[in-house]
């Protein structure tokens, strides 16, 4: 299992921009667009994830809409396995299975194609850019199980530890960076 060097961690972490008071006052938004446009940081991250997951015997990487698509599709390609998008409700064209989750004020829903994981008992890595309260990740992990696959691990580029979003995710959770 691969671990980041101190230098790699610093390169990746320093490439993420803080945006104060977004989307509302008091919140510090972790902006990954600056990681995406920094080739050295992005390559360090993707090399780390590739090394970490190359021995996991995965069949698919499932990325959460939308930033999970970026990391997930590249990682799936590097691992030589399939990529599956987990989308917001109404965005997939074929028969889907959905899962609702709570938001601060109301609910949202994610879905996946009913036949997304063609291999029986598929081993799946779930990936997204950030875990905060964990609602979307819990719903996405549940969806993977609903369509007959196993979520081996949920991976996030950054985790806001103080929100305890990993609590209640049935799979193992790995976050590259942690913020208090």
Helices and strands as residue ranges (DSSP letters): H 6-14, E 17-20, E 28-31, H 33-36, H 39-53, E 60-64, H 67-79, E 82-88, E 96-103, E 106-113, E 123-131, H 135-146, E 150-160, G 161-163, E 172-179
